[in-house]
Amino acid sequence: MNQELGIMEERELVKCILSGKKEDFEVFYRQTMGELRQFVMGRVGKWEVAEELVQDTYLSFLDSLPL
């Protein structure tokens, strides 16, 4: 399931990610990163801090998956 910038349900993407499809994580990342970055930036007010928190969030997400 490789959809360039297509909108997929997040649950469907997580299912695909759990099946080990790297390209589906890339789709999930592209679809959610902008909104997450804006949210975090609105809370912390510093671009560098927001970027680090967003990266940490995605790493925590990956670490939490039963892969």
GUVEXVEX-588186 format. One line per 10 residues: number of its first residue (from 0); their letters; for each residue z negated, y negated, x negated of N, C-alpha, C. Coordinates in steps of 0.02 Angstrom, whole numbers. Last residue first. Example, Ala and Ser with C-alpha at 12.3 -4.5 7.8 and 13.67 -1.06 7.14 Angstrom:
GUVEXVEX-588186
1) sa) -354 112 -642 -357 53 -684 -394 -2 -645; -390 284 -660 -390 225 -615 -390 165 -660 .
This chain:
GUVEXVEX-588186
66) lplsdlfsly) -852 234 -333 -790 259 -365 -803 317 -410; -926 160 -223 -937 229 -247 -873 259 -275; -955 -8 -268 -912 41 -237 -926 110 -265; -1028 -96 -344 -1060 -67 -285 -1019 -13 -251; -942 -142 -441 -997 -99 -462 -1030 -64 -402; -862 -227 -363 -834 -166 -393 -888 -117 -413; -959 -325 -332 -924 -289 -279 -896 -224 -306; -989 -372 -458 -1042 -339 -419 -1011 -298 -362; -866 -431 -489 -891 -375 -530 -945 -336 -493; -862 -530 -392 -812 -476 -391 -834 -417 -433 .
56) tdqvleeave) -973 -607 -434 -970 -579 -367 -921 -521 -363; -936 -650 -561 -994 -605 -554 -994 -571 -486; -832 -736 -524 -818 -676 -565 -875 -625 -558; -908 -830 -454 -856 -793 -419 -839 -729 -458; -989 -880 -557 -1019 -846 -499 -969 -805 -461; -891 -939 -639 -932 -884 -664 -964 -845 -607; -842 -1039 -553 -797 -987 -579 -837 -926 -604; -958 -1118 -534 -926 -1084 -478 -882 -1027 -502; -977 -1168 -663 -1028 -1125 -633 -998 -1085 -575; -861 -1246 -676 -875 -1191 -723 -926 -1142 -695 .
46) wkgvrgmvfq) -873 -1340 -569 -818 -1293 -572 -834 -1233 -617; -1012 -1377 -475 -984 -1378 -543 -934 -1321 -549; -1065 -1361 -346 -1038 -1426 -366 -1010 -1431 -437; -1123 -1259 -271 -1150 -1274 -338 -1124 -1340 -367; -1063 -1257 -143 -1135 -1247 -150 -1162 -1271 -217; -929 -1276 -160 -964 -1320 -114 -1039 -1314 -120; -902 -1167 -242 -896 -1234 -270 -933 -1284 -225; -914 -1063 -149 -962 -1068 -204 -961 -1138 -234; -803 -1094 -65 -871 -1087 -38 -922 -1098 -93; -696 -1089 -156 -712 -1151 -121 -783 -1150 -94 .
36) rlegmtqryf) -703 -952 -192 -712 -1004 -243 -729 -1071 -210; -675 -892 -69 -739 -880 -102 -754 -935 -153; -543 -936 -50 -596 -954 -2 -665 -946 -32; -481 -878 -163 -478 -950 -150 -534 -973 -104; -506 -736 -153 -531 -776 -209 -532 -850 -193; -444 -659 -56 -512 -683 -44 -537 -733 -96; -316 -621 -94 -328 -643 -25 -396 -676 -16; -330 -580 -227 -289 -638 -211 -302 -665 -142; -415 -467 -205 -437 -523 -246 -397 -586 -229; -332 -384 -129 -397 -406 -102 -420 -468 -139 .
26) vefdekkgsl) -231 -362 -224 -215 -394 -161 -279 -423 -130; -306 -295 -323 -273 -357 -340 -254 -396 -277; -341 -181 -253 -394 -228 -272 -364 -295 -290; -214 -126 -244 -247 -149 -183 -307 -194 -198; -186 -87 -373 -147 -142 -344 -178 -168 -280; -270 24 -390 -284 -38 -425 -247 -97 -393; -332 138 -288 -270 102 -298 -284 32 -326; -439 221 -253 -420 214 -323 -356 176 -336; -493 226 -132 -449 282 -148 -421 276 -219; -556 105 -125 -598 165 -135 -556 225 -153 .
16) ickvlereem) -447 26 -94 -479 18 -159 -521 80 -175; -426 68 37 -375 81 -14 -404 76 -84; -544 21 96 -528 92 98 -477 110 45; -525 -116 73 -581 -81 40 -569 -6 40; -415 -138 156 -408 -147 84 -464 -111 47; -474 -116 280 -418 -73 258 -409 -78 183; -565 -221 282 -590 -151 283 -536 -103 259; -482 -332 284 -523 -320 225 -549 -248 224; -315 -315 338 -386 -314 356 -427 -296 294; -198 -415 254 -222 -349 273 -294 -356 293 .
6) igleqnm) -65 -518 236 -133 -515 261 -148 -444 284; 22 -527 79 18 -510 150 -54 -507 172; 35 -546 -57 10 -601 -17 10 -588 58; 118 -402 -65 112 -465 -100 94 -520 -51; 52 -250 -43 77 -306 -4 65 -370 -42; 56 -88 -61 61 -145 -105 92 -203 -67; 0 58 -42 0 0 0 0 -62 -45 .
